[in-house]
Amino acid sequence: MIDAYAFGRDVSGNGAEFRRLFGVDADGAVLVRPDGHVAFRSRDAGRAPLQQLSAALAQILANPHIATDSEKEHTITAIHRPTLHHVNLKTTRLQEMIDWYSAVVGAEVMYRYDHAAWLSNDEANHRIALMAFPGFHDDPDAANRTGMHHTAFEYPSFEELNDTYLRLKEVGIEPEICLDHGLTLSYYYVDPDGNRVELQVDCLGDWEASSEWIRTSPDFQSDPIGAIVNPDLPAADLADGMAFEEIHRKARAAAYAPRLNPPAGPPAPDTLATRATQAFETGFAAATSHLSDAVLERTLGRGPGLRAIFTGMAKMYVPEVAEGFTGEILYELRRQDGTVRPWTMHIDPSSATPRAGTSQDPAVTLKLRVTDFIRISSGEADPGTMALDGRVEVTGDLMLAALMGPMFGRPLPEQTPGLSPRFQTA
C-alpha cells in the first residue's frame, strides 16, 4: 500500500527538508510506503510527474511481493556491533590521574594540554581521555550516586595479572578488593578520583568458554559475586609453581579468603559467663524474630537499646581476626522517619569501644535501617543476604568489612559472599 506521493517542488514551505530526506531535487517525485520505504523515486520527473508516479504505482500493485531497489538499499538486516573504544573521565587532578594510569595499565600520553589528555596502552589512538576543565569540582558523595561503577582491563594470563599486582604493591598501589567471580579473577583498584578500575584474567581461558559459563553455570547463579581473595596467597602459590587452574579452584573454595582464620586455640571454657552469653544471644534472636519493625524501633532502636547492642558487640570482639587494625567503623542507622542515628566502633589492637555519634575518618561505613541492624546483631538475619537484597550499603575498606562478622564473634563462613549490590562487580 502506498501511503503518499509528493513532488519535490510541491511540498508546502518544506521543500528543502523533503528533498534532503528523500534524495530528490526540485523536479523529482517519490512514492513512500507506510513503513517508510521509498517505493519509487524519480530524481527528474520533468513535465509529467503524475504520469511517472501512476505508472510506478501500477507496477507495484501488480507485483506486490517484488522489493524495490530502494527497499533493498535501505532495509536493515543486522545490528552492527562496534568495539568499545575508550572511556572519558572528568577530573580535578589531571597530572595525578595521568601518573596513576601510566603506572597501573601502562598508558602513554598521546597528547595533552592544560585541561585535557588522551592516553593509550595499545595501538588505538587513545583508550582513556581525561578532562580537567575549569569549573569541575569533586563530589564528596560520588560513591553513593548512580553512574559507572568501574572500567576493566583484561590480561591474557594470571602470570601477567600477578606481576602487575606485585609491581604496583612495591610502589604503594594496592587493590581495594580482589574477587574470584568464577568467570574472572579480578583485582579492583581505585584511581586518585575514586573511580574503580578492574584488572582481570579470564578463568576459563577464552571468552567462548566463559560466556557459556556465565549463561548456564548454577555456581554463578547461586553466587554471582564470588569469593574474596587475599592476593598475596595466590602469588605465593604461583611462585611455588602451582598451575592457575589449581589457583582458581582454591580461590573459588575460599582458600584465599583474607584474614578469616584466627589462631587455633582451646575451645571456650564452659563457664557461667560463656553460658550466659550464649543464652543472651539465643534469647535475643528469639525475642526479635516475632517483633514487627515498628516495635523493634520503638524498643531496641533507641539510645539505651542500641547502646546495649554495641556494648555486647564490643565484648565479643576478637582481636586476632583484625590483625592489628586500628581505626573506626561507622554505622549509619536509618529510622522509619528518615532520620539517621550514627554510631561508631573504635577498634585498636586489643579492644573495641562503641560510642554514639559519627566518625570523621571511618575505615568502613555501613548504612542500613536500624531494625535490620538489630536483626543482624541478634543473628536472626544474615548480613550477606541483606546486602545482596540492597538493604545494607558498605563503603570503604571492603576486605575489612568482610571480616566484621568473625571480628565480632560470628561463626567463620565457608566462603565470604559479596557485600553490597554497589560492589556487584563482574
PADOFI-875500 format. One record per residue (C-alpha): residue in one letter; y, z, x. Coordinates in steps of 0.02 Angstrom, whole numbers, plus 50000, padded with zeros to 5 digits. Last residue first. Example, Ala and Ser with C-alpha at 12.3 -4.5 7.8 and 13.67 -1.06 7.14 Angstrom:
residues 2
S499475035750684
A497755039050615
END
This chain:
residues 426
A495695186351588
T496865201051572
Q496765212451424
F498115223251501
R499285224151350
P497705225751246
S497505242851327
L496365252551442
G494935241551494
P493235249651496
T492555260751637
Q490685258951650
E489355272551649
P490725284451594
L490935301451677
P490975315151546
R492715322251509
G493365336451617
F495205332451633
M495055320951783
P493485313551703
G494545306651561
M496105303051664
L495185292151790
A495585275351711
A497425280351707
L497395282451896
M496755264751916
L498035258851789
D499515265551887
G500985262351769
T500925258051586
V499675262551451
E499815259251264
V498565267751150
R498285261950970
G498015243651012
D496215243350949
L495625241151129
A496565257051174
M495785266551030
T494055261151086
G494415266651264
P495135283351206
D493575287851105
A493955298750955
E493225315650903
G493275322551080
S494575335451033
S495855327951151
I495565310451080
R495825316950902
I497405326150953
F498105310851045
D497735300150892
T498715312550785
V500195312050904
R500255293250892
L500165284451058
K501155280151215
L500385284451383
T501445283651540
V500655284151714
A501415287951884
P502885296151797
D504615295551878
Q505925304551773
S504665314051668
T504955319351487
G504885335751398
A503655349651354
R502745355751508
P500975354751574
T500355360651746
A498835353251833
S498065361051989
S497395359052166
P498015342752239
D499555342152126
I499735335551950
H501195338351832
M500735334651651
T502235329351549
W502505329951361
P503665318951260
R503815320951070
V504375304550992
T505175302450821
G504525288250713
D504335298250552
Q502445298150571
R502575306450743
R502455297550909
L501795306251064
E502495299851229
Y501315307251359
L501965306551539
I500825309051688
E501625316451844
G501345316052031
T500195321752170
F498525313352196
G497375322052320
E495755314052267
A496105314552079
V494255316652040
E494085331252160
P495505340652071
V494515342651908
Y495725348751772
M494875358251630
K496175372351631
A497575359351624
M496775351151472
G496725367951382
T498565370751419
F498935353351350
I498015357251188
A498815374451167
R500545367451200
L500235353851072
G499815366650939
P501295377850980
G502555363250980
R501975353450828
G500555341150806
L499235354650784
T499745359650607
R500895347050521
E500255332650624
L498445336850589
V498795338950402
A499645322050389
D498295313650493
S496975319950373
L495765333650425
H493875331950420
S493595327250602
T494935338950670
A493995355350644
A492315348850703
A493105342050861
F493975358550896
G492405368550858
T491395358950984
E492785360251114
F493025378951081
A491145382151089
Q491035373151256
T492485383451324
A491735399651259
R490045395451336
T490875392551504
A491855408851491
L490295418751444
T489445411951598
D488055399351621
P488705393451788
A489255375451796
P487935364951880
P487855365252069
G488795351952162
A488975333352181
P490665327652242
P491725319452107
N491175302052052
L492475290951969
R493545287352120
P493635268752086
A492205259851996
Y491275249352125
A489525252352054
A490215248151882
A488665237951838
R489755222351827
A490375225852003
K488605228052069
R488065211251998
H489625202952069
I489265210052242
E487465203952226
E488035186152187
F489345187652324
A488005189552458
M487975205652558
G488255203552745
D488875220752794
A490675214552793
L490385208752613
D489795226152566
A491345233952644
A492495222052552
P491515225452391
L491965243952414
D493775242152470
P494195232652311
N493915247852198
V493355238452043
I493685241551859
A492325234351748
G492575221351614
I493925216651492
P492955205951368
D491635219551341
S490475216251194
Q490905197851180
F490805195851369
D489045202851377
P488535193051222
S488895177351325
T489165161351225
R490935154651245
I491415164251403
W489775159451486
E489895140951443
S491635140251520
S490975149951672
A489605137051700
E490745121951681
W492105130151784
D491065132251940
G490335146052048
L489835158651915
C490985172451975
D492535161351979
V493705169352106
Q495365177452062
L497125181952116
E498115187551964
V500005189151973
R500945201551864
N502835200351848
G503715216751890
D505235208951974
P504615212852151
D502915204952113
V501465214652037
Y499675211452092
Y498075209551992
Y496405206652081
S495155196851978
L493285194151989
T493035180351863
L491815175551724
G491105193051708
H492815201051694
D492645210251859
L494295219551866
C495515224852002
I497095234851965
E498855236352034
P498365226552188
E499045231352359
I500475224452464
G500805236152611
V500745223652753
E498945227852801
K498445227652618
L499035209752605
R497835203952742
L496375213952671
Y496625207052494
T496865189352559
D495255190252660
N494365196652504
L494985182152398
E494495169852536
E492745177252553
F492575177652364
S492605158652365
P493585143852297
Y495135154552267
E496025154752099
F497855158552063
A498405166951902
T500045170051810
H500325185751710
H500825193851545
M502005180651476
G503075186951334
T503145201651216
R504135216951267
N503465233451331
A503445229251516
A505215222351503
D505955239051451
P507105241251601
D507675223051584
D508475217251747
H510065207051737
F510495188551744
G512345184951731
P512465174051884
F510925163051901
A509425168452003
M508125155251956
L506445154252043
A505275139452026
I503445141252072
R502225126752089
H503325113952176
N503225095952240
A501335097452222
E500275095452380
D499865114052390
N500745130952407
S502395125952329
L504105134152308
W505715128852223
A507245139952242
A508765144652138
H510495152752139
D511165151052316
Y510195135452360
R508375131952387
Y507175117852425
M505325115752462
V505115134052507
E503325137452556
A502065147452453
G500645155852547
V499975164952395
V500415183252433
A501575182352583
S502605167252529
Y502625173952351
W503355190352413
D504635182752532
I505295170852399
M505405185252274
E506375195952397
Q507535181352433
L507925178452249
R508215196252191
T508985195252015
T507575184651946
K507085171751817
L505385163951840
N504845145851819
V502995142051818
H502235125951882
H501105111051850
L499855114551713
T498895098251703
P499195087351551
R497905084151416
H498145067751323
I497545070751146
A496525056351079
T496565041650955
I498435039650925
T498765024050819
H500365015050876
E499794998350951
K498294995550840
E499404998850692
S500734986950756
D499464973250784
T498934975450604
A497274982750558
I496224972150440
H495484982550300
P496744977350165
N496444958550188
A497184950150033
L498504963750017
I498984961550200
Q499134942550183
A500184943850025
L501334956650107
A501604945450258
A502034930650148
S503244941050046
L504064948150202
Q504314930850275
Q505024924050110
L506214938950097
P506834936350274
A507284918050248
R508894914550343
G508284920950511
A506914933950505
D507164937250690
R506234952550757
S504924950650623
R503874966150591
F502384968650480
A501274983550441
V502304996250538
H501315012150523
G502245026950448
D500845033750340
P501685026750184
R501625009050258
V503185000650331
L503674982150315
V505004975850437
A506384962950448
G507484957450592
D509194949150597
A510154964350661
D508804968050789
V507104975750762
G506224989750855
F505775000850709
L506715016750757
R508125008450854
R508454995750718
F508485009350585
E509655020250689
A510865005850714
G510765000550532
N511245017250458
G512765012750352
S511695006450210
V510224997450289
D510484978750261
R510654970950434
G508904975750493
F508124970550328
A507074982650232
Y505384984650153
A504605000050077
D503005009350043
I501734995650063
M500005000050000
END
